[in-house]
Amino acid sequence: MADIFERPNKKSEEVRHQEEKDFNLLVKIKEVQIEHPYYGYHRIWREINKNGGDTTETTVRRVMRRFGITAVFPGKNLSKTPANTTRSIRTFFGTR
C-alpha cells in the first residue's frame, strides 16, 4: 500500500507539462497581441509561427479561449440606431 503513494502520478506530470506549454504559448500570444490588439487567433498563430514558433492554430485558439483573450474590434454602430425606440420611424412603406 505504501508503494502507491511513492510512485509519481504520471497523469499529473502530463497535466503539469501541458500547463507549462500553455503558459509559454500565452506569453507569446500576449507579445503579439500587444503589437496588434485587433488580431484574432488565426493571425496571432501566423505571427507566432513566422517568428520561429511551432504550434497549431487549434492550440492557439484553445489557449486564447481558456484565458479569455479576445481581439479588439468595433461593435455595432450605435450612432445609426434610434436612441428612443418608442418614436415612429418613417420608412418607404409608411410608419412602423
C-alpha positions in Angstrom: 0.0 0.0 0.0 2.9 2.4 0.7 4.1 1.7 -2.8 1.1 3.6 -4.3 2.0 6.9 -2.6 5.6 6.8 -3.5 5.1 6.4 -7.3 4.8 9.7 -9.2 1.5 10.3 -10.7 2.0 10.1 -14.5 -1.2 12.0 -15.3 -0.4 14.9 -13.0 3.1 15.2 -14.7 1.4 15.3 -18.1 -1.0 17.9 -16.9 1.8 20.0 -15.4 3.8 19.8 -18.6 0.8 20.8 -20.7 0.1 23.8 -18.4 3.7 24.9 -18.8 3.4 24.7 -22.6 0.2 26.6 -22.4 1.7 29.3 -20.2 4.7 29.7 -22.6 2.3 30.0 -25.5 0.3 32.5 -23.6 3.4 34.7 -23.2 3.9 34.6 -27.0 0.3 35.3 -27.7 0.4 38.4 -25.4 3.5 39.7 -27.1 1.8 39.6 -30.5 -1.4 41.0 -29.0 0.4 44.0 -27.5 1.6 44.9 -31.0 -1.6 44.0 -32.8 -4.6 44.1 -30.4 -7.1 43.6 -33.3 -5.6 40.3 -34.4 -7.7 37.2 -33.9 -6.4 33.7 -33.2 -5.6 32.9 -36.9 -3.4 36.0 -37.4 -1.8 35.5 -34.0 -1.0 31.9 -34.9 0.6 33.1 -38.2 2.7 35.7 -36.4 3.9 33.2 -33.8 4.9 30.7 -36.5 6.5 33.4 -38.6 8.7 34.4 -35.7 10.0 30.8 -35.1 7.3 29.3 -33.0 6.0 25.8 -33.6 2.3 25.5 -32.7 -1.0 24.7 -34.2 -3.9 27.0 -34.9 -6.2 25.0 -32.7 -3.8 25.2 -29.7 -3.7 29.0 -30.0 -7.5 29.2 -30.1 -7.8 26.9 -27.1 -5.3 28.9 -25.0 -6.9 32.2 -26.0 -10.4 30.8 -25.1 -9.1 29.3 -21.8 -7.6 32.6 -20.6 -10.3 34.9 -22.0 -8.2 36.6 -24.7 -10.2 38.3 -27.5 -9.4 40.6 -30.3 -10.4 44.3 -30.0 -12.9 45.1 -32.8 -15.6 47.7 -33.3 -19.1 46.8 -32.1 -22.4 47.7 -33.6 -22.7 51.2 -34.9 -24.9 52.7 -32.3 -25.0 56.1 -33.9 -27.2 54.9 -36.7 -29.8 53.2 -34.5 -32.5 55.3 -32.9 -31.9 56.2 -29.3 -35.6 56.2 -28.5 -37.2 53.1 -30.0 -40.8 54.2 -29.0 -40.9 57.0 -31.6 -42.2 56.1 -35.0 -39.7 55.8 -37.8 -40.8 56.8 -41.3 -39.9 54.2 -43.9 -40.7 53.9 -47.6 -43.8 51.9 -46.8 -45.2 54.2 -44.1 -44.7 54.3 -40.4 -43.6 51.4 -38.4 
